[in-house]
Structure formats: structure tokens, C-alpha cells
Amino acid sequence: MGKRDNRVPYLNPIAAARARGPTPASGTTIQDYLSRPRPTWEEVKEQLEKKKKGSRALADFEDKMNEAGRWKKELEKNREKILAGGEKKDKEKEKEKEKDKEVKKKKEKKKSSRHSSSFSSSSTSDSSSSGSEDDSEKKNLKKKKKRKRSSARKSSDDSESDSESDGKESSRKKRKKTEGEKDKDEKDSRKKIKAESSLSESSDKADLDKDAEYKKKKYSSEDKEKITDKSKKKKKKKKHKKHGKKKKRKTSSSEVD
């Protein structure tokens, strides 16, 4: 008997792949990427110009608003009002400064006139004019003082009314707090009393149950003792009877002998 032929044919995988040829590519390839459609230079320029110009919708909206011209007028009015208010404040401050300067100058003139020894007609006329001016200044100063006092009184009255209202509110809040605390204390005391009463009732019930159980146990133990005593007595009686019978039998048998 000859040996069995177990040989297997060997295929070179590289040669087999070459024989099959190129495999079809699944999906996009580099060739597809390189041959993609691209915009021309003119189209790119147009897109860049559109980006620089911006959106047309916003430009149309601005044109409409400019045509109407209402919002510009409103802005101008508001600006004028704000600027006029600021200018008025500045003017008032400047006027006050000028008045203060004039008052200082007049005081200096008074001091110099007092120290001067020679009094002439011209000086008398100047003094009369300065006196009239002093009177007007005094009146103005008095008016200013009165205004300041009235404003101070108003502010003090407002502060007092505010303090009184605050005091009333604080007293009301304190009263509410005390009332709420009292109610809480009463509720807590009621709850404690209820809990204590329930605990006392439960403890009384437990004590009664314990007493009843103890009595039952006591009675049952006493009954058991009585039963055991009776049974012992009966047994003793039986033993005595048997012992007497035996003695009688012995005596009877001895007599017969």
C-alpha cells in the first residue's frame, strides 16, 4: 500500500491580486477632490464686494428712516433740552459766584472807608450809594437765610415724619412678633400637655396590664403548688395503705405457720 497524497496547491497572494486587477474604490477619491468645481476669479471678486457693502436690508431701513427724518428731529430736541438744562445750571452757578465776589469787594470797600480819616462830599455820596447797596445786599442775604431755614425746617419735618412712621412700623412688627411667639408658645404647651396625657394613659394601661399578668402568674403558681401538694398527699396515703396491707398479710401468714 502506498502513502496518501496530502499535498495542497500554493497560491502566491500578490500574484493573485495582480491577476484580479484594481479594486473599484468605494466613495470619494483624491482625484475627485482635485477635479472639484471651483469658482472663477470674477465670482470671488463679486462675493468680496458684497461682503464689504454689507447687508442690503439694513441699508434700506436706514434710507427709509432718513427719508422720514422724524427720529433725527426727536434726537435734536432731546439734545437741546439736556443741553439747556446743563447750561441753566452753569449760568446759575456763575451768577452766584459773581454775587459772592461783589459782596466781598463791597466789604473790603467798607473796611477801607472806615479806616480813612478824611470825609469829603464825594465820600458822602459814595457812602450813601454804598449804604443803599448794603441795604439791598442785606435784604438779599436775609431772603437767602429765610429760604435756607425754611428748607432746613422742611427737611427736619420730613425726617421726623419718616422717623415716626419707621417707629410705628417697628412697633407694629414687634407686636406681631410677640403675638406670633405667644401663639407658638401656647400651641407648644398644648402639644406638650397632650403628649404627657397620652404618655400617662399609656403608662397606666401598661401598669394595669403588668398587674393583671402578675396576678395571673401568682394565682397560677399558687394553684400549681396546691395541686402538687394534693397529689403528694394522695401518694403518701396510697403508700401507707399498701404498707399496712403488706403487714397484715405477713402477720396472717406467720399465724398460719
Steps between C-alpha positions, in 0.01 A plus 500: 500500500641843402476823701205739449577825315429784751656782297305828455550745211664832614384833357714813518261772643684787329482330162131424554428867584681616187304256292171633643583859405424826683210491750218753446536786756200552730433875566690813401860487398785749470426528132143612575628759749746647249241512223236675716315802353663830597373861464668734256697806608215733394249317719740525796535877445121541495463311829771715666330821383166382643662430836659848505170672420311314773141389511257684276209472745673719759588757233135514385383549858744789551388662178136488609582650836700777338211574264257525789741713704289472816748320718767760419271783606414320822867447574575866442217607731616269778855623462389863516298433816790324673748767393266782606461345845876473540551856374243635747677334790834639383352849468351486848834392646679782319246755628546382857878525468472854361272602788744361755786692338301824504414450868866448585604809308237713673614375843858593416386845389313546829807411701717742303242780536486446877878529538518811286503823707404763243134524416414698190183567309596236249551253781157585640339438163691174469400399846133574429518291184690227684239518781220444253696215349567361849131512577419310181773248582369458853151442367632241257697331777193494725292347222764233443515423872121472518498263205771288658314489832173405331675225301672376819167498685334309218780244496484466882121457486537240227766316700283511814197370310715226350640411843148495650372277219803274541440485876133411449589230249765358731254498795241326283754242391606443861137455605442253220815312597399485869149385408640234268743384770217482756287293261795269435563461874133420563497244219820341629361484856179339373698246302715422805193456722340269245820298466537473879136395542536237227823375659339484844200311359726255321713455815185440710379242250838331501502495883150350508601237247811419701297470822249271332776282358675490837175398674435234240850362543463509880166324494625242251810433715285468816259265321792289380642482852161393640460235231849368563436493878174306450665251267783445749254441783306249292819315412601487868155361594524234235844397620377478859207281392724267301745475788217410743365236269843341470539496878158334540592236243828427675335469837228271360756272333707479820191405701416221254848356531 
